[in-house]
Amino acid sequence: MATKQKSMAHLQCELPGALHAGLKAAKKSKRAGKKRKDALLARGYYWRQIERENKLQELMEKYDKSKTGNLDREELADLLMDASSGGRKPSDEEINFVLNTTHREDKTAADRITKSEIAAALDVWKTHEASLAEVEAHFAKYDVNKSGKLERNQLKALLTDLDEGLAPTDEEVDMVMKTADGATGDPTGGINKTELMLAISLWYTHVEDKDGKCCVVM
């Protein structure tokens, strides 16, 4: 299991021998001029991209049991289970979340993962797994009626606490709710556990953007 996790951890592969030469030479060289350093860095980047492409191809060949050139739901589930820290099989809800989040800009291909999307899907899964304890803590505090989802007022209370007591506007709550609710399937009128970190991420991004605009000096 450890070997599988290392091979898929954000596809950050160690480059053997000559493949490493560009990056190592550029970092160590004290005599090389700017053009030479740029060329060495470019060569290192080129080989990193080649190695990354090879790793994606290896993963596709391993998990694409149907030989369609894509990963369907079952094949994606096998990939995510092997990438899980404890070999945990993802639920249908979690598979929907990975698919929908990976395909946020292209809903027409939401039932499969292409080779170029494997890295994004693994990043979504790793981030989701790392946040499970935080999600449980938030639900224990804010899901006061134990419905299994954060309804509008409960979500607003969470967003208020995340922004140091500053309550979001109704429009801001609606924006987060509209975007995150339904990330695992049909909208339910609330944010479930799998959708919560997406909602929090949207809120933090919105707050940072808002603060940045307020601080711009004309």
MDTraj code that builds the backbone (N, CA, C; nanometers):
import mdtraj as md
import numpy as np

residues = "MET ALA THR LYS GLN LYS SER MET ALA HIS LEU GLN CYS GLU LEU PRO GLY ALA LEU HIS ALA GLY LEU LYS ALA ALA LYS LYS SER LYS ARG ALA GLY LYS LYS ARG LYS ASP ALA LEU LEU ALA ARG GLY TYR TYR TRP ARG GLN ILE GLU ARG GLU ASN LYS LEU GLN GLU LEU MET GLU LYS TYR ASP LYS SER LYS THR GLY ASN LEU ASP ARG GLU GLU LEU ALA ASP LEU LEU MET ASP ALA SER SER GLY GLY ARG LYS PRO SER ASP GLU GLU ILE ASN PHE VAL LEU ASN THR THR HIS ARG GLU ASP LYS THR ALA ALA ASP ARG ILE THR LYS SER GLU ILE ALA ALA ALA LEU ASP VAL TRP LYS THR HIS GLU ALA SER LEU ALA GLU VAL GLU ALA HIS PHE ALA LYS TYR ASP VAL ASN LYS SER GLY LYS LEU GLU ARG ASN GLN LEU LYS ALA LEU LEU THR ASP LEU ASP GLU GLY LEU ALA PRO THR ASP GLU GLU VAL ASP MET VAL MET LYS THR ALA ASP GLY ALA THR GLY ASP PRO THR GLY GLY ILE ASN LYS THR GLU LEU MET LEU ALA ILE SER LEU TRP TYR THR HIS VAL GLU ASP LYS ASP GLY LYS CYS CYS VAL VAL MET".split()
xyz = np.array([
    [0.0820, -0.1200, 0.0000],
    [0.0000, 0.0000, 0.0000],
    [0.0855, 0.1252, 0.0000],
    [0.1938, 0.1263, 0.0777],
    [0.2811, 0.2434, 0.0839],
    [0.3409, 0.2742, -0.0514],
    [0.3773, 0.1676, -0.1263],
    [0.4353, 0.1881, -0.2588],
    [0.3340, 0.2515, -0.3525],
    [0.2080, 0.2057, -0.3476],
    [0.1042, 0.2626, -0.4321],
    [0.0831, 0.4091, -0.3993],
    [0.0794, 0.4409, -0.2702],
    [0.0561, 0.5790, -0.2301],
    [0.1687, 0.6681, -0.2779],
    [0.2909, 0.6221, -0.2674],
    [0.4044, 0.7028, -0.3108],
    [0.3989, 0.7283, -0.4600],
    [0.3553, 0.6268, -0.5369],
    [0.3543, 0.6404, -0.6816],
    [0.2469, 0.7360, -0.7299],
    [0.1428, 0.7578, -0.6487],
    [0.0329, 0.8408, -0.6937],
    [0.0215, 0.9726, -0.6190],
    [0.1064, 0.9972, -0.5213],
    [0.0946, 1.1178, -0.4412],
    [0.1229, 1.2408, -0.5251],
    [0.0143, 1.2979, -0.5801],
    [0.0214, 1.4187, -0.6632],
    [0.1126, 1.4006, -0.7844],
    [0.1438, 1.2780, -0.8199],
    [0.2252, 1.2467, -0.9377],
    [0.3604, 1.3170, -0.9342],
    [0.4143, 1.3345, -0.8162],
    [0.5447, 1.3983, -0.8021],
    [0.6512, 1.2890, -0.8011],
    [0.6955, 1.2521, -0.9188],
    [0.7869, 1.1396, -0.9327],
    [0.9315, 1.1855, -0.9224],
    [1.0155, 1.1017, -0.8650],
    [1.1577, 1.1286, -0.8640],
    [1.2130, 1.0980, -1.0022],
    [1.2944, 1.1876, -1.0522],
    [1.3459, 1.1698, -1.1868],
    [1.4813, 1.1009, -1.1818],
    [1.4971, 0.9884, -1.2517],
    [1.6232, 0.9147, -1.2467],
    [1.7291, 0.9743, -1.3374],
    [1.8529, 0.9576, -1.2967],
    [1.9692, 0.9845, -1.3812],
    [1.9643, 1.1112, -1.4617],
    [1.9762, 1.0946, -1.5933],
    [1.9873, 1.2078, -1.6835],
    [1.8620, 1.2951, -1.6824],
    [1.7476, 1.2382, -1.6479],
    [1.6249, 1.3165, -1.6474],
    [1.6304, 1.4292, -1.5450],
    [1.7094, 1.4118, -1.4437],
    [1.7223, 1.5105, -1.3379],
    [1.8257, 1.6183, -1.3721],
    [1.9012, 1.5965, -1.4772],
    [2.0185, 1.6789, -1.5032],
    [1.9854, 1.8264, -1.5204],
    [1.8784, 1.8564, -1.5937],
    [1.8460, 1.9958, -1.6201],
    [1.8212, 2.0752, -1.4942],
    [1.7351, 2.0253, -1.4065],
    [1.7029, 2.0974, -1.2845],
    [1.8221, 2.1062, -1.1903],
    [1.8941, 1.9951, -1.1745],
    [2.0075, 1.9942, -1.0818],
    [2.1188, 2.0865, -1.1304],
    [2.1472, 2.0812, -1.2599],
    [2.2552, 2.1636, -1.3132],
    [2.2227, 2.3109, -1.3008],
    [2.0983, 2.3470, -1.3279],
    [2.0593, 2.4876, -1.3220],
    [2.0687, 2.5419, -1.1799],
    [2.0334, 2.4580, -1.0811],
    [2.0371, 2.5035, -0.9429],
    [2.1799, 2.5137, -0.8893],
    [2.2698, 2.4245, -0.9347],
    [2.4045, 2.4189, -0.8800],
    [2.5032, 2.5099, -0.9522],
    [2.4774, 2.5379, -1.0798],
    [2.5746, 2.6110, -1.1591],
    [2.5887, 2.7541, -1.1106],
    [2.7126, 2.7947, -1.0832],
    [2.7417, 2.9320, -1.0439],
    [2.8022, 3.0100, -1.1598],
    [2.8534, 2.9388, -1.2586],
    [2.9204, 3.0054, -1.3697],
    [2.8277, 3.0317, -1.4878],
    [2.7204, 2.9548, -1.4981],
    [2.6346, 2.9657, -1.6142],
    [2.5660, 3.1006, -1.6194],
    [2.5566, 3.1580, -1.7401],
    [2.4857, 3.2826, -1.7587],
    [2.3358, 3.2587, -1.7543],
    [2.2608, 3.3692, -1.7631],
    [2.1159, 3.3574, -1.7515],
    [2.0577, 3.2711, -1.8618],
    [2.1070, 3.2882, -1.9848],
    [2.0512, 3.2103, -2.0955],
    [2.0743, 3.0612, -2.0749],
    [2.1956, 3.0265, -2.0250],
    [2.2249, 2.8850, -2.0043],
    [2.1397, 2.8285, -1.8914],
    [2.1226, 2.9063, -1.7845],
    [2.0400, 2.8602, -1.6735],
    [1.8954, 2.8412, -1.7182],
    [1.8478, 2.9359, -1.7993],
    [1.7107, 2.9238, -1.8486],
    [1.6951, 2.7985, -1.9344],
    [1.7985, 2.7701, -2.0158],
    [1.7939, 2.6527, -2.1022],
    [1.7958, 2.5243, -2.0196],
    [1.8788, 2.5231, -1.9141],
    [1.8858, 2.4051, -1.8280],
    [1.7544, 2.3831, -1.7536],
    [1.6949, 2.4916, -1.7055],
    [1.5672, 2.4800, -1.6368],
    [1.4584, 2.4314, -1.7325],
    [1.4611, 2.4826, -1.8547],
    [1.3631, 2.4408, -1.9550],
    [1.3777, 2.2921, -1.9851],
    [1.5036, 2.2447, -1.9935],
    [1.5263, 2.1028, -2.0199],
    [1.4754, 2.0177, -1.9045],
    [1.5010, 2.0633, -1.7814],
    [1.4518, 1.9900, -1.6653],
    [1.3000, 1.9859, -1.6620],
    [1.2365, 2.0992, -1.6937],
    [1.0904, 2.1047, -1.6961],
    [1.0350, 2.0108, -1.8026],
    [1.0991, 2.0072, -1.9175],
    [1.0567, 1.9198, -2.0266],
    [1.0558, 1.7735, -1.9806],
    [1.1647, 1.7321, -1.9141],
    [1.1729, 1.5935, -1.8705],
    [1.0734, 1.5633, -1.7585],
    [1.0462, 1.6609, -1.6750],
    [0.9452, 1.6417, -1.5702],
    [0.8080, 1.6187, -1.6333],
    [0.7785, 1.6930, -1.7391],
    [0.6513, 1.6755, -1.8072],
    [0.6420, 1.5374, -1.8739],
    [0.7529, 1.4928, -1.9318],
    [0.7564, 1.3600, -1.9931],
    [0.7318, 1.2524, -1.8874],
    [0.7991, 1.2662, -1.7739],
    [0.7842, 1.1682, -1.6658],
    [0.6412, 1.1691, -1.6105],
    [0.5837, 1.2879, -1.5984],
    [0.4461, 1.3002, -1.5503],
    [0.3498, 1.2326, -1.6478],
    [0.3696, 1.2554, -1.7766],
    [0.2844, 1.1945, -1.8776],
    [0.2958, 1.0415, -1.8733],
    [0.4177, 0.9930, -1.8520],
    [0.4375, 0.8483, -1.8419],
    [0.3635, 0.7900, -1.7210],
    [0.3674, 0.8621, -1.6097],
    [0.2987, 0.8145, -1.4897],
    [0.1476, 0.8124, -1.5099],
    [0.0938, 0.9147, -1.5742],
    [-0.0492, 0.9168, -1.6037],
    [-0.0884, 0.7993, -1.6936],
    [-0.0032, 0.7711, -1.7909],
    [-0.0303, 0.6599, -1.8821],
    [-0.0278, 0.5274, -1.8073],
    [0.0659, 0.5113, -1.7149],
    [0.0744, 0.3891, -1.6348],
    [-0.0536, 0.3689, -1.5529],
    [-0.1010, 0.4773, -1.4911],
    [-0.2219, 0.4674, -1.4098],
    [-0.3438, 0.4348, -1.4962],
    [-0.3523, 0.4976, -1.6135],
    [-0.4644, 0.4694, -1.7022],
    [-0.4641, 0.3234, -1.7464],
    [-0.3480, 0.2723, -1.7839],
    [-0.3382, 0.1336, -1.8291],
    [-0.3717, 0.0361, -1.7160],
    [-0.3365, 0.0714, -1.5923],
    [-0.3614, -0.0176, -1.4787],
    [-0.5103, -0.0230, -1.4418],
    [-0.5777, 0.0916, -1.4427],
    [-0.7151, 0.0966, -1.3914],
    [-0.8229, 0.0950, -1.4992],
    [-0.7854, 0.1200, -1.6234],
    [-0.8829, 0.1184, -1.7324],
    [-0.9062, -0.0256, -1.7772],
    [-0.9763, -0.1007, -1.6937],
    [-1.0001, -0.2434, -1.7228],
    [-1.0868, -0.2626, -1.8469],
    [-1.1721, -0.1659, -1.8751],
    [-1.2616, -0.1777, -1.9907],
    [-1.1952, -0.1363, -2.1218],
    [-1.0739, -0.0805, -2.1121],
    [-0.9966, -0.0410, -2.2301],
    [-1.0712, 0.0604, -2.3174],
    [-1.1347, 0.1577, -2.2517],
    [-1.2071, 0.2616, -2.3258],
    [-1.1248, 0.3886, -2.3419],
    [-1.0130, 0.3960, -2.2703],
    [-0.9341, 0.5189, -2.2727],
    [-0.9780, 0.6184, -2.1682],
    [-1.0780, 0.5807, -2.0867],
    [-1.1273, 0.6624, -1.9760],
    [-1.1474, 0.5722, -1.8540],
    [-1.1627, 0.6339, -1.7377],
    [-1.1981, 0.5587, -1.6175],
    [-1.3452, 0.5809, -1.5876],
    [-1.4241, 0.4724, -1.5864],
    [-1.5640, 0.4854, -1.5482],
    [-1.5741, 0.4874, -1.3955],
    [-1.6950, 0.4886, -1.3427],
    [-1.7145, 0.5025, -1.1986],
    [-1.6456, 0.3915, -1.1197],
    [-1.6614, 0.2675, -1.1643],
    [-1.6016, 0.1555, -1.0921],
    [-1.4488, 0.1601, -1.0983],
    [-1.3963, 0.1947, -1.2139],
    [-1.2499, 0.2026, -1.2296],
    [-1.1937, 0.3187, -1.1487],
    [-1.2659, 0.4303, -1.1463],
    [-1.2245, 0.5434, -1.0640],
    [-1.2261, 0.5052, -0.9164],
    [-1.3275, 0.4302, -0.8746],
    [-1.3357, 0.3862, -0.7346],
    [-1.2140, 0.3025, -0.6965],
    [-1.1689, 0.2156, -0.7866],
    [-1.0499, 0.1345, -0.7594],
    [-0.9260, 0.2233, -0.7440],
    [-0.9130, 0.3232, -0.8312],
    [-0.8000, 0.4162, -0.8226],
    [-0.8004, 0.4914, -0.6901],
    [-0.9169, 0.5436, -0.6514],
    [-0.9274, 0.6213, -0.5279],
    [-0.9039, 0.5341, -0.4048],
    [-0.9504, 0.4096, -0.4081],
    [-0.9285, 0.3206, -0.2951],
    [-0.7792, 0.2934, -0.2767],
    [-0.7075, 0.2699, -0.3864],
    [-0.5640, 0.2457, -0.3761],
    [-0.4897, 0.3708, -0.3320],
    [-0.5431, 0.4876, -0.3661],
    [-0.4778, 0.6136, -0.3272],
    [-0.5140, 0.6553, -0.1855],
    [-0.6154, 0.5908, -0.1269],
    [-0.6599, 0.6260, 0.0074],
    [-0.5538, 0.5896, 0.1106],
    [-0.5451, 0.6698, 0.2147],
    [-0.4442, 0.6466, 0.3189],
    [-0.4651, 0.5133, 0.3899],
    [-0.5912, 0.4672, 0.3974],
    [-0.6170, 0.3408, 0.4653],
    [-0.6795, 0.2365, 0.3754],
    [-0.6714, 0.2561, 0.2449],
    [-0.7325, 0.1625, 0.1522],
    [-0.8839, 0.1639, 0.1601],
    [-0.9415, 0.2792, 0.1950],
    [-1.0859, 0.2920, 0.2139],
    [-1.1563, 0.3066, 0.0793],
    [-1.2614, 0.2269, 0.0591],
    [-1.3387, 0.2365, -0.0642],
    [-1.4278, 0.3599, -0.0591],
    [-1.4260, 0.4438, -0.1633],
    [-1.5099, 0.5639, -0.1620],
    [-1.6579, 0.5299, -0.1754],
    [-1.7419, 0.6095, -0.1143],
    [-1.8861, 0.5916, -0.1271],
    [-1.9323, 0.6462, -0.2627],
    [-2.0545, 0.6132, -0.3011],
    [-2.1103, 0.6672, -0.4255],
    [-2.1127, 0.8203, -0.4204],
    [-2.1446, 0.8737, -0.3041],
    [-2.1481, 1.0187, -0.2863],
    [-2.0100, 1.0794, -0.3101],
    [-1.9075, 1.0141, -0.2585],
    [-1.7712, 1.0651, -0.2757],
    [-1.7258, 1.0539, -0.4214],
    [-1.7645, 0.9465, -0.4889],
    [-1.7303, 0.9330, -0.6311],
    [-1.7975, 1.0439, -0.7113],
    [-1.9252, 1.0713, -0.6805],
    [-1.9942, 1.1819, -0.7466],
    [-1.9208, 1.3129, -0.7243],
    [-1.8751, 1.3338, -0.6016],
    [-1.8056, 1.4583, -0.5679],
    [-1.6765, 1.4726, -0.6479],
    [-1.5978, 1.3663, -0.6550],
    [-1.4729, 1.3716, -0.7314],
    [-1.5022, 1.3984, -0.8786],
    [-1.6001, 1.3287, -0.9348],
    [-1.6357, 1.3486, -1.0748],
    [-1.6858, 1.4904, -1.1003],
    [-1.7794, 1.5368, -1.0184],
    [-1.8383, 1.6683, -1.0407],
    [-1.7395, 1.7814, -1.0178],
    [-1.6518, 1.7651, -0.9184],
    [-1.5526, 1.8693, -0.8919],
    [-1.4471, 1.8740, -1.0019],
    [-1.4060, 1.7575, -1.0489],
    [-1.3086, 1.7517, -1.1577],
    [-1.3675, 1.8090, -1.2855],
    [-1.4984, 1.7909, -1.3032],
    [-1.5657, 1.8344, -1.4265],
    [-1.6489, 1.9600, -1.4067],
    [-1.6113, 2.0466, -1.3155],
    [-1.6934, 2.1653, -1.2879],
    [-1.7133, 2.2524, -1.4113],
    [-1.6144, 2.2517, -1.5032],
    [-1.6247, 2.3341, -1.6238],
    [-1.6803, 2.2563, -1.7425],
    [-1.6965, 2.1242, -1.7301],
    [-1.7432, 2.0423, -1.8418],
    [-1.8356, 1.9325, -1.7904],
    [-1.9627, 1.9652, -1.7757],
    [-2.0591, 1.8707, -1.7203],
    [-2.0952, 1.7591, -1.8179],
    [-2.0575, 1.7725, -1.9460],
    [-2.0957, 1.6716, -2.0453],
    [-2.0171, 1.5420, -2.0272],
    [-1.9035, 1.5472, -1.9557],
    [-1.8193, 1.4278, -1.9391],
    [-1.8136, 1.3847, -1.7934],
    [-1.9223, 1.4093, -1.7191],
    [-1.9191, 1.3912, -1.5741],
    [-1.9220, 1.2463, -1.5285],
    [-1.9348, 1.1504, -1.6205],
    [-1.9423, 1.0107, -1.5792],
    [-1.8119, 0.9359, -1.6012],
    [-1.7061, 1.0071, -1.6330],
    [-1.5780, 0.9403, -1.6600],
    [-1.4622, 1.0372, -1.6342],
    [-1.3425, 0.9798, -1.6215],
    [-1.2203, 1.0573, -1.6015],
    [-1.1242, 1.0240, -1.7151],
    [-1.0741, 1.1253, -1.7816],
    [-0.9762, 1.1029, -1.8869],
    [-0.8362, 1.0963, -1.8268],
    [-0.7392, 1.0575, -1.9083],
    [-0.6021, 1.0476, -1.8595],
    [-0.5524, 1.1815, -1.8064],
    [-0.5830, 1.2892, -1.8772],
    [-0.5336, 1.4212, -1.8371],
    [-0.5991, 1.4707, -1.7085],
    [-0.7112, 1.4072, -1.6673],
    [-0.7823, 1.4504, -1.5473],
    [-0.7486, 1.3678, -1.4236],
    [-0.6672, 1.2649, -1.4385],
    [-0.6356, 1.1779, -1.3255],
    [-0.5704, 1.2559, -1.2114],
    [-0.4747, 1.3419, -1.2442],
    [-0.4043, 1.4175, -1.1396],
    [-0.5018, 1.5056, -1.0616],
    [-0.5933, 1.5733, -1.1326],
    [-0.6910, 1.6594, -1.0655],
    [-0.7838, 1.5770, -0.9771],
    [-0.8277, 1.4615, -1.0268],
    [-0.9159, 1.3753, -0.9482],
    [-0.8472, 1.3273, -0.8209],
    [-0.7195, 1.2912, -0.8306],
    [-0.6447, 1.2467, -0.7124],
    [-0.6250, 1.3603, -0.6129],
    [-0.6022, 1.4802, -0.6620],
    [-0.5882, 1.5955, -0.5722],
    [-0.7188, 1.6213, -0.4972],
    [-0.8320, 1.6141, -0.5678],
    [-0.9621, 1.6321, -0.5036],
    [-0.9818, 1.5269, -0.3943],
    [-0.9486, 1.4024, -0.4251],
    [-0.9665, 1.2927, -0.3300],
    [-0.8750, 1.3082, -0.2085],
    [-0.7493, 1.3402, -0.2315],
    [-0.6549, 1.3567, -0.1201],
    [-0.6982, 1.4716, -0.0285],
    [-0.7422, 1.5821, -0.0884],
    [-0.7882, 1.6964, -0.0090],
    [-0.9123, 1.6590, 0.0723],
    [-1.0028, 1.5866, 0.0093],
    [-1.1241, 1.5425, 0.0786],
    [-1.0899, 1.4522, 0.1971],
    [-1.0024, 1.3554, 0.1749],
    [-0.9660, 1.2639, 0.2832],
    [-0.8981, 1.3363, 0.3990],
    [-0.8125, 1.4316, 0.3670],
    [-0.7394, 1.5047, 0.4706],
    [-0.8319, 1.5926, 0.5548],
    [-0.9500, 1.6237, 0.5032],
    [-1.0407, 1.7153, 0.5727],
    [-1.1502, 1.6446, 0.6523],
    [-1.1510, 1.5118, 0.6541],
    [-1.2617, 1.4386, 0.7155],
    [-1.2814, 1.4732, 0.8636],
    [-1.1720, 1.4831, 0.9377],
    [-1.1840, 1.5135, 1.0816],
    [-1.2397, 1.6545, 1.1023],
    [-1.1939, 1.7490, 1.0211],
    [-1.2435, 1.8879, 1.0316],
    [-1.3927, 1.8942, 0.9994],
    [-1.4338, 1.8210, 0.8977],
    [-1.5749, 1.8184, 0.8595],
    [-1.6610, 1.7639, 0.9734],
    [-1.6167, 1.6562, 1.0355],
    [-1.6921, 1.5982, 1.1468],
    [-1.7054, 1.6980, 1.2614],
    [-1.5996, 1.7725, 1.2882],
    [-1.6044, 1.8720, 1.3957],
    [-1.7041, 1.9823, 1.3645],
    [-1.7059, 2.0282, 1.2408],
    [-1.8009, 2.1327, 1.2017],
    [-1.9447, 2.0826, 1.2109],
    [-1.9688, 1.9601, 1.1693],
    [-2.1045, 1.9066, 1.1755],
    [-2.1489, 1.8860, 1.3196],
    [-2.0574, 1.8444, 1.4045],
    [-2.0922, 1.8262, 1.5453],
    [-2.1376, 1.9580, 1.6078],
    [-2.0808, 2.0688, 1.5615],
    [-2.1131, 2.2008, 1.6187],
    [-2.2341, 2.2655, 1.5525],
    [-2.2449, 2.2578, 1.4205],
    [-2.3447, 2.3376, 1.3489],
    [-2.4679, 2.2600, 1.3030],
    [-2.4583, 2.1287, 1.2869],
    [-2.5745, 2.0489, 1.2459],
    [-2.6565, 2.0158, 1.3702],
    [-2.7199, 2.1178, 1.4275],
    [-2.7835, 2.1034, 1.5589],
    [-2.9075, 2.0145, 1.5533],
    [-2.9720, 2.0048, 1.4382],
    [-3.0902, 1.9191, 1.4290],
    [-3.0583, 1.7802, 1.3738],
    [-2.9255, 1.7531, 1.3563],
    [-2.8767, 1.6207, 1.3145],
    [-2.9435, 1.5721, 1.1850],
    [-2.9550, 1.6629, 1.0889],
    [-3.0178, 1.6284, 0.9614],
    [-2.9185, 1.5668, 0.8633],
    [-2.7907, 1.5754, 0.8944],
    [-2.6898, 1.5228, 0.8033],
    [-2.6480, 1.6213, 0.6971],
    [-2.6977, 1.7443, 0.7085],
    [-2.6574, 1.8507, 0.6161],
    [-2.6682, 1.9844, 0.6887],
    [-2.5913, 2.0808, 0.6426],
    [-2.5993, 2.2155, 0.6995],
    [-2.7004, 2.2947, 0.6179],
    [-2.8088, 2.3304, 0.6824],
    [-2.9106, 2.4109, 0.6162],
    [-2.8661, 2.5573, 0.6162],
    [-2.9436, 2.6406, 0.5531],
    [-2.8994, 2.7768, 0.5236],
    [-2.8521, 2.8525, 0.6482],
    [-2.9318, 2.8541, 0.7535],
    [-2.8943, 2.9282, 0.8748],
    [-2.7726, 2.8660, 0.9427],
    [-2.7614, 2.7334, 0.9365],
    [-2.6452, 2.6657, 0.9954],
    [-2.5184, 2.6969, 0.9155],
    [-2.5315, 2.6985, 0.7836],
    [-2.4177, 2.7355, 0.7000],
    [-2.3764, 2.8792, 0.7265],
    [-2.4737, 2.9679, 0.7411],
    [-2.4422, 3.1090, 0.7689],
    [-2.3664, 3.1235, 0.9007],
    [-2.4056, 3.0457, 1.0020],
    [-2.3350, 3.0516, 1.1303],
    [-2.1906, 3.0055, 1.1149],
    [-2.1691, 2.9006, 1.0365],
    [-2.0323, 2.8522, 1.0130],
    [-1.9496, 2.9566, 0.9392],
    [-2.0050, 3.0142, 0.8325],
    [-1.9312, 3.1138, 0.7554],
    [-1.8984, 3.2364, 0.8406],
    [-1.9894, 3.2709, 0.9305],
    [-1.9646, 3.3842, 1.0217],
    [-1.8444, 3.3561, 1.1107],
    [-1.8389, 3.2376, 1.1683],
    [-1.7266, 3.2015, 1.2551],
    [-1.5960, 3.1935, 1.1765],
    [-1.6024, 3.1454, 1.0524],
    [-1.4814, 3.1353, 0.9705],
    [-1.4253, 3.2724, 0.9354],
    [-1.5114, 3.3747, 0.9334],
    [-1.4671, 3.5107, 0.9003],
    [-1.4589, 3.5974, 1.0255],
    [-1.4195, 3.5332, 1.1356],
    [-1.3932, 3.6023, 1.2626],
    [-1.5120, 3.6848, 1.3105],
    [-1.6314, 3.6272, 1.2988],
    [-1.7495, 3.6922, 1.3529],
    [-1.8217, 3.7860, 1.2585],
    [-1.7696, 3.8063, 1.1391],
    [-1.8350, 3.8938, 1.0419],
    [-1.9368, 3.8113, 0.9628],
    [-2.0627, 3.8442, 0.9767],
    [-2.1675, 3.7653, 0.9125],
    [-2.1722, 3.7907, 0.7622],
    [-2.1876, 3.6873, 0.6834],
    [-2.2011, 3.7057, 0.5388],
    [-2.3375, 3.7648, 0.5052],
    [-2.3459, 3.8293, 0.3911],
    [-2.4744, 3.8794, 0.3443],
    [-2.5588, 3.7616, 0.2952],
    [-2.6870, 3.7858, 0.2773],
    [-2.7739, 3.6812, 0.2244],
    [-2.7281, 3.6383, 0.0852],
    [-2.6813, 3.7345, 0.0073],
    [-2.6332, 3.7026, -0.1277],
    [-2.5104, 3.6130, -0.1228],
    [-2.4225, 3.6359, -0.0254],
    [-2.3021, 3.5538, -0.0125],
    [-2.3366, 3.4115, 0.0311],
    [-2.4299, 3.3989, 0.1229],
    [-2.4728, 3.2645, 0.1653],
    [-2.5349, 3.1907, 0.0470],
    [-2.6162, 3.2618, -0.0307],
    [-2.6790, 3.2011, -0.1475],
    [-2.5749, 3.1551, -0.2491],
    [-2.4685, 3.2350, -0.2670],
    [-2.3627, 3.2004, -0.3620],
    [-2.2939, 3.0710, -0.3219],
    [-2.2584, 3.0587, -0.1942],
    [-2.1922, 2.9376, -0.1462],
    [-2.2868, 2.8181, -0.1550],
    [-2.4105, 2.8376, -0.1120],
    [-2.5086, 2.7292, -0.1141],
    [-2.5355, 2.6814, -0.2562],
    [-2.5540, 2.7732, -0.3476],
    [-2.5866, 2.7375, -0.4856],
    [-2.4730, 2.6600, -0.5517],
    [-2.3496, 2.6964, -0.5217],
    [-2.2352, 2.6329, -0.5858],
    [-2.2030, 2.4963, -0.5248],
    [-2.2092, 2.4863, -0.3920],
    [-2.1677, 2.3618, -0.3248],
    [-2.2798, 2.2588, -0.3139],
    [-2.4030, 2.3042, -0.2934],
    [-2.5145, 2.2108, -0.2812],
    [-2.5395, 2.1433, -0.4160],
    [-2.5276, 2.0139, -0.4195],
    [-2.5433, 1.9403, -0.5437],
    [-2.4129, 1.8912, -0.6025],
    [-2.3017, 1.9202, -0.5356],
    [-2.1711, 1.8747, -0.5855],
    [-2.1589, 1.7226, -0.5802],
    [-2.2438, 1.6582, -0.5007],
    [-2.2415, 1.5112, -0.4931],
    [-2.3632, 1.4480, -0.5594],
    [-2.4423, 1.5294, -0.6276],
    [-2.5631, 1.4773, -0.6918],
    [-2.6645, 1.5888, -0.7064],
    [-2.7921, 1.5565, -0.6849],
    [-2.8960, 1.6590, -0.6941],
    [-2.8923, 1.7488, -0.5707],
    [-2.9226, 1.8794, -0.5880],
    [-2.9289, 1.9701, -0.4724],
    [-3.0318, 1.9231, -0.3703],
    [-2.9997, 1.9428, -0.2423],
    [-3.0869, 1.8949, -0.1346],
    [-3.1361, 2.0080, -0.0451],
    [-3.0903, 2.1312, -0.0723],
    [-3.1270, 2.2408, 0.0154],
    [-3.0341, 2.2547, 0.1340],
    [-2.9218, 2.1853, 0.1290],
    [-2.8226, 2.1928, 0.2369],
    [-2.6892, 2.1402, 0.1891],
    [-2.5869, 2.1572, 0.2724],
    [-2.4511, 2.1137, 0.2390],
    [-2.4205, 1.9873, 0.3187],
    [-2.3957, 1.8761, 0.2489],
    [-2.3633, 1.7534, 0.3208],
    [-2.2141, 1.7479, 0.3544],
    [-2.1734, 1.6425, 0.4214],
    [-2.0361, 1.6339, 0.4696],
    [-1.9346, 1.6337, 0.3545],
    [-1.9680, 1.5646, 0.2466],
    [-1.8750, 1.5580, 0.1344],
    [-1.8606, 1.6931, 0.0647],
    [-1.9664, 1.7733, 0.0681],
    [-1.9656, 1.9034, 0.0003],
    [-1.9089, 2.0159, 0.0860],
    [-1.8913, 1.9914, 0.2162],
    [-1.8612, 2.1021, 0.3068],
    [-1.7292, 2.1715, 0.2764],
    [-1.6228, 2.0946, 0.2485],
    [-1.4934, 2.1599, 0.2255],
    [-1.4943, 2.2419, 0.0968],
    [-1.5756, 2.2026, -0.0008],
    [-1.5926, 2.2859, -0.1197],
    [-1.6562, 2.4185, -0.0809],
    [-1.7583, 2.4130, 0.0048],
    [-1.8245, 2.5347, 0.0505],
    [-1.7271, 2.6252, 0.1259],
    [-1.6461, 2.5657, 0.2129],
    [-1.5489, 2.6439, 0.2902],
    [-1.4438, 2.7052, 0.1989],
    [-1.3976, 2.6269, 0.1021],
    [-1.2993, 2.6780, 0.0069],
    [-1.3555, 2.7952, -0.0738],
    [-1.4803, 2.7831, -0.1172],
    [-1.5453, 2.8920, -0.1906],
    [-1.5545, 3.0173, -0.1046],
    [-1.5871, 2.9980, 0.0226],
    [-1.6025, 3.1120, 0.1125],
    [-1.4684, 3.1808, 0.1377],
    [-1.3642, 3.1045, 0.1657],
    [-1.2329, 3.1646, 0.1880],
    [-1.1847, 3.2401, 0.0632],
    [-1.2059, 3.1810, -0.0540],
    [-1.1654, 3.2472, -0.1780],
    [-1.2410, 3.3774, -0.1960],
    [-1.3710, 3.3745, -0.1683],
    [-1.4538, 3.4945, -0.1806],
    [-1.4080, 3.6026, -0.0836],
    [-1.3802, 3.5644, 0.0404],
    [-1.3368, 3.6619, 0.1412],
    [-1.2039, 3.7242, 0.1020],
    [-1.1098, 3.6410, 0.0542],
    [-0.9795, 3.6939, 0.0119],
    [-0.9945, 3.7905, -0.1044],
    [-1.0776, 3.7551, -0.2010],
    [-1.1001, 3.8436, -0.3157],
    [-1.1633, 3.9749, -0.2714],
    [-1.2597, 3.9648, -0.1795],
    [-1.3274, 4.0852, -0.1299],
    [-1.2319, 4.1744, -0.0532],
    [-1.1487, 4.1143, 0.0334],
    [-1.0514, 4.1921, 0.1086],
    [-0.9480, 4.2570, 0.0173],
    [-0.9088, 4.1838, -0.0870],
    [-0.8109, 4.2383, -0.1813],
    [-0.8638, 4.3604, -0.2534],
    [-0.9922, 4.3559, -0.2927],
    [-1.0513, 4.4695, -0.3627],
    [-1.0638, 4.5903, -0.2711],
    [-1.0931, 4.5616, -0.1437],
    [-1.1086, 4.6728, -0.0484],
    [-0.9767, 4.7434, -0.0209],
    [-0.8663, 4.6699, -0.0386],
    [-0.7371, 4.7259, -0.0017],
    [-0.6625, 4.7880, -0.1206],
    [-0.7243, 4.7851, -0.2396],
    [-0.6572, 4.8414, -0.3561],
    [-0.6548, 4.9932, -0.3454],
    [-0.5369, 5.0516, -0.3587],
    [-0.5226, 5.1977, -0.3532],
    [-0.5203, 5.2515, -0.4949],
    [-0.6128, 5.3403, -0.5261],
    [-0.6210, 5.3963, -0.6615],
    [-0.5345, 5.5224, -0.6716],
])
top = md.Topology()
chain = top.add_chain()
for i, resn in enumerate(residues, 1):
    res = top.add_residue(resn, chain, resSeq=i)
    for name in ("N", "CA", "C"):
        top.add_atom(name, md.element.get_by_symbol(name[0]), res)
traj = md.Trajectory(xyz[None], top)
